[in-house]
Amino acid sequence: MQIFSKNSDTIVHGDAIEALQTVSDNSVDLIFADPPYNIGKVFGECKDRWPTDEAYAEWCAQWLDLCIQKLKPTGSMYIMSSTQCIPYLDLYLRKKINILSRIVWSYDSSGVQAKKYFGSMYEPILFCVKDPKNYTFNANDILVDAKTGSKRKLIDYRKPVPTVYNSEKVPGNVWEFARVRYRMDEYEEHPTQKPEALLERVIKASSNPGDLVLDPFSGTFSTCAVAQRLGRHTVGIEKELDYVKIGLRRLSILAELNGEPLVKARRTFEPVERVEQQQLPIEAPSKKGRQRKQQADYIADQKQLQLGVTT
């Protein structure tokens, strides 16, 4: 296990269950956990597949218990998983913590869809708190348009004085955010990157500036990057070194690791310019190179004198 820290941000390169044990109990304000889904995705050198759903659920129980242990009494936790496996986590967590909302992250898909059953177009999120009477929820920071008032301008005639319906509201439990696509600025090389807009809603709603946000399966470290931008302290845990490098770059913890410059990979539609060329060392010209340059400068000066041009 290796730890990298700078200012109020920490990255732990290691297994989530081992790394969580190094975090102080009752110290974390917000946890966002987006673990492998047990659906066969490949993350670096690891394949996301357990022998059975029960084996996956048992593994999840280990890190879920640790996450609950690390949360402050006023803390909140958001848990994601596949539609197939979230019921196991839901049933387990009901005995351990208070589940306030079951959120649906809904998105469109331009990829290949199922032809013999109804393909999945959403991912579930469980919103949990330790104390349902004392937790952070900044409703005013996450308001969205209420179409009844803001768009349709409908009037509530049931009130003593007829009043236009509110133009803003707290989001419901169906969230519509586009998935991260290859041409988006926030895109990183990872098979299940979550959109920053979704994470921003979670972090704004359930934490305050200066709070500690923890992501035990950091991937591209979008949770930490958004939390850092919003003035929170962060701890990100990640097992795969290639993803740790992304986190070190995004959080500006290191510019290079073991002599390797940490730069964002160039995408196919981007010009071959800055990323590669900026990393090339500038070498001093050799003796022969200096002589050739001096000779070329002398010839150019002679031509200018013949043309009557002075500098």
N, C-alpha and C positions, 0 to 999 in steps of 0.2 A: 504494500500500500504506500502510495506517495501523495504528499500534500503540497499544494501550491497556494500561496496566499498573497494578497496585495490589498492594502487598505481594508475595506470591509467585505471583501469577496474571497471565498475559499473554494478550491477545486480539490476533490479527493479522487485519485486514480486508484480504484479498487472495487471489490465486490460490495454490493449495496448492504448486505446483511452484516458483513464485517465492519464496514465503514460507519454504519448507523450506530454501532455499539460505542464508537468513540465520541459521539455527540452527547452533550450533557442532557440529562433528563429535565423535562419541563422548561426547555429553553427556546423552543421554536414557536414562532407566531403562526406560520402558515406552511403547510406542506402541499406540494403539487406532485403527485406520483403518476407517471405514465409508463408503467412497466411493459416488458414484452407481453404480447397478447396470447401466446400459445397458438399461433395460427401459421407458423412456418416461415416467417420473415427471417432474412439473414442480416444480422448486425455485425459487421466486421468479420470476426472469425467465429462468431456464435450463431447457431440457428435457434430460432424461437420456437422450440417444440419440446413438450414434456411427454412422457410415455402415456399418461392419461390426464383427463381433466382434473381428477382427484389429486394427482401428484402436483399439478400446477397450483391447485387451491392450497395444498399443504405448504408449498413454497411461499405463496403469497401471504399465508397466515404468519409466517416468520417475520417478514419485513413489515407487515401491517401492525403487528404487536409492538415492534420497535418504534414505528412512527408514532403510534399513540403514546408510547412511553416518553418520547422526546417532545411532544406538544405541550405547550403551556396549558394551564387549566382554562384559559380563555382562547385557546388556539383553534384553528380550523384546518380541515384537510379535504383535498379534492383528489379522488381516485378514478382513474380511467382503466378500462380493459375492453376486451372484445364483447360483442353482444352475446356470444356463446358462453363466456366465462364470468361475466359480471354478476349473474345470479348467485354463484358460489360466494363471491366477495360480499355481496349485499347481505346474504343470510348470515355470514360470519360476523360482519361488522355490526349488525343489529344488536348483538349481545355485548359489544365492546364500547360502542360510541353512538352518538345520536346522529342519524341520517336525516337532514332537514330537507334536502331536495335530490331528486333523481333527474339529472339534466340530460337532454338529448342534444348532441352537437350534430346538426343537420348540414349536409353539403351536397352539391351536385357532383356528378361524376361523368366525365367524358370518356372514361375507359371502357373496357369490355365488361358488360353486365351479364348477369345470369339469364339463361333462356328457359330453364325448367323449374325455376322457383323465384321468389321475390328477393332480389339482391339487396345487400345492405347499403343503405345510404346515410347512415348515422353512426356515431360512436357514443356510448353512454358515459356519464360522469356522475359519481356520487359526491355530494357536498355534505361533509360531516363536521360536527363540532363536539367538543368535550362537554360543555355546559350550555344547554339551549337557552339559558336565561342570562348568559354573560359571554358574549363573543363579539368580534368586530364584524360589522356589516355596514359599509359606507354607501348607503343607497344613493345619495346625491351625486356620487362620483361615477355612477354607471348608468345614469338615466338614458333611455332611448325614446324615440318618437312614439307617442300614442296616437295612432292614426285616426281614432275617433275624434280627437280634438284638433290635432295638428294638421291633418289632411282633409278630413271630411267636415270639420267645423260643426259637429253636431251639438245640440243644446240639450241639457238635462232640465226638462220641465217639471221634474218631481220636486225640485228645491223651491223654497219660498220665493226666491228671486231666480228666474231661469238663468242658468250659467252654462257657458261653453265647457265641454269636457276638458280635462287636463290635456295639455299638449305633450307631456312627458310622463314616463312611468318606469318603474323598475322592470327589467327584462323578466319574462316568464322563463319556464324551464326548457324551452326549445330555442336553441341558439343557432343562428345561421351565419357561419363564417366559411369563406372559401378555403379549400385546402391549399397548402403551399405548393405552388407550381414552379417549374424549372426556371421560368423567366422572371420570377418575382425577385426583388432586391434581397429579400430576407432568406432566400433559398440557400440551403447548405446540403452537402452530400450525405443524406440519411433517408432511409425508406419510410419513416413515419413522423416526419417533422410536424410539430403542431404550430398553428398560426399565431403570430405575436398578438393579434387583436383579441383572440380568445384568452390568452394568458394575461393580457393587460386588464381585461374585465375581472378575472379571478383575483389578480393581485391588488387592484384598486378596491375591490369590494371587501376583501378579507384581510387586509393588512394596512398599516400606516407607515409613513416615512420613518426610517430608523428601525423598523421591525426586521426580524430574521425570517427569511424565506428559504426553505430547503426543498431540493428536488433530488430524490434518491436514484433516479434513472434519467440523467440529464440529457443524453443524446447530443443534440446540437447546442445545448445550453441556452435555448431560447427563454426558458423560465428565468434563469439567472440574468440574462442580458436585459430582459424587460424590467425585472425587479431592480437591477442596478440603475437603469435609466430613470426609474421612479423613486430613487432615493432609499431603497431598502438594502439591508445587508443580505448576503447570499451564501449558501453552501450548496455546491453541486457535486454529486457523486456519479462517477461513470467508470465502467469496467474496461471499455475499449479505448486503446491509446489514440487511435485516429480521431475519435470524437473528443477526447480530452484536449487534443491539439486545437480543435475548433473552439472549445471553451476558453483555452488560454488566450487565443487571439481575440475572441469576441469580448472578453472581459478585460482585455488589455493588461493581463497579468504578466505575460511573457511575449517578446517579439520573436524569439527563437527557442528551440528545445534541442539540446544535444547537437548544436551546430546547424540545425535545420530551420530556415526562416519560416515563420508561421504566417502564411499568406493565404488568402481565399483562392480556391481553385478557379481557374478561368473557365467560363462556360463556352460552349461551341460557337455561340453567336457574338461573343465579345472579341474585340480586336486583340491581336497578339501584341501587347504593348507593355503596359505598366507592370503587371504582376511579375513577369519573368525578367524584363529588362532592369527594373529597379533593384533586383537582387544581385545583378552582376557586379563584381568588384571593379573599381576603376583602377587600371594598372598604369604605372608611370611608363612613358615611352622609353624604348631602348635607345642605346647610343646611336645605332644605325638609323633608327626612326627619327631621332632629333636631327641627324645630319641631313636626311632626306627632306625634312620639313624646312630646314634652313636653306637648302638648295632651291626648293620650290618657292620660298619667300623671295630669294634673291632674283630668280627669273621673273617673277611677277613684278618686282620693283623695276627691273630693267625695261619691261614692256610698258609700264606706266610712264617712265621717263621718255621713251621714244614717242609716246602719244602726247607728251606735254602735260601729263596729269600729275599733280603733286598732292601729298596728303598732309 
